[in-house]
Amino acid sequence: MTSLTLDTIGLCGFGYRFNSFYRDTNHPFVAAMIGALGASMETRGLPLESLIKKDRERHLRADILYMNEMVDRIIQERRAGDDDPAGKPDLLSCMLSGVDRKSGERLDDLNIRYQVITFLIAGHETTSGLLSFATYFLLQNPAVLARAYEEVDRVLGGDPSMAPTYAQVNQLTYIGQVLKESLRLWPTAPVFALSAYKDTTIGGMYKMKKPYQIVVLAPMLHRDPAIWGERADVFDPDHFTREAESRRPANAYKPFGNGQRACIGRQFALQEATLVLGGDCTIGIGTVAGHLAAGEQVGLVYFDTHADLNVPSSVREGALDWMGLAHMLGEEGAAPELVNIGMRTPLLQADQVILFAWGSEQATPFERAVIDRRDISVIPVVEVASGPDQAARRARELIEDRFDRLLVHFDVDVIDFTDVPLSENTGRNEGLAYHHAMSALQTLLASPRLAGLTITELNPDHAEQDAHSIERFAAAIGSGLASAPAIKHG
């Protein structure tokens, strides 16, 4: 999430690409930011503190210097560009061209530097935390996740190639409620301070002198039963229906700070977070592209009864995210926007792919022809069903013998819908038993060369008669990842 939100604010705000998804670790700006914030919070202003903490002060100066120089380069490159530096529709252009209506003054480059650093820090770290908490709460609350799915499908439609419009994002009201409720329980800016203009008494009980400060703990404010009722500690997006918000005191909810200096990027953050939660994308393609950009030689185990090798011209209907592997392989007729998404085209060669648990009866004639022509390795679904661990070990060996890193693409449609109703595809008696699928997946995750896992086509809306199915699934995935040696040992 940090990579996503840093890249978003960098590109939307300042036309700068951090390219976080092409790195194994966070961008150096993130490390400098964390170091500078940590040192600042540890500083107490005590006598001789700067002498005693020389190493900390040296690291702090280095972190600040890095951030200053990086942002100065962004500003200088914009000014030196061939185009009008104020012509791009972003925040940096506004700061370069803006004029105070009263004084006629403009911001100088030093001031712009400070503003850009503030936006980069405040504009990504808190939104990343919000999205992480929101994702956790969605997985822990299947009924809420089902309502969110329904709204996204209804508002955005079924064609993932169509980019959401601003108007559509604003119609995702329930997604907005999920985000607000996540911020209520775990605000990512959890405290703010207040000072009195003059000596006063609060509530007739608490004396407050002018130089003193009080700190408001937002998580406590947001869980006050007098305001939020008996379910104050329970995740419930209905706390933020229009009716509920209109009945609530104005100052009962403060996740963005307080007063005139409250978060100026509030609307941007909520728009970004809504779009991330509500969007639909071929995440497997992005995962492969990121690891290849990092210089890794990867092999992909495509765990799905469907080969996803169709292209738009080979079938009458079908969303692009059901054609993911065709785009990774650069199959003729695939959408160029997805084929060319990485630093090389195509992203993968056929010998880097294993179709795991593939069902030949599920394939179209076009897909069968692609498999034969490209000689793609196949471990059929009947082999996985008869011996899931052995089949998964064979797939691992085929990848580990030839490639540095192993990626796993797991499509929930591979699970028989009558066993666990979690998948988008409601086909019955067509997939693996749940315990067979999970056993094979955990064997794959046990590879010491595991580099990544993507999970697709999960739809808890279909699990109304089995409310615990999403919890079982999340627990199994968590257990597999927690015990994966590649994750335990970095």
Buried (B, 14 or more C-beta within 10 A) or exposed (E): BBBBBBBBBBEBBBBBEBBBBBBEEBBBBBEBBBBBBBBEEEBEEEEEEEEEBEEBBEBBEEBBEBBBEBBBEBBEEBEEEEEEBBEBEBBBBEBBEEEEEEEEEEBEBEEBBEBBBEBBBBBBBBBBBBBBBBBBBBBEBBEBBBBBBEBBBEBBEEEBEEEBEEEBBEBBBBBBBBBBBBBBBBBBBBEBEEEBEEEEEEEEEEEBEEEEEEEBEBEEBBBEEEBBEEEBEEBBBEBBEEEBBEEBEEEBBBBBBBEEEEBBBEEBBBBBBBBBBBBBEBBBBBBBBBBBBBEBEBBBBBBBBBBBBBBBEBEEEBBBBBBBBBBBBBBEEBBEEBBBBBBEEBBBEBBBBBBBBBBBEBBBEBBEEBBEEBEBBBBBBEBBBEBBBEBBBBBBEBBBEEBBBBBBBBBBBBBBBBBBBBBBBEBEEBBBBBEBBBBBBBBBBBBEBBBBBBBBBBBBBBBEEBEEBBBBBBEBBEEBBEEBEBEEEE
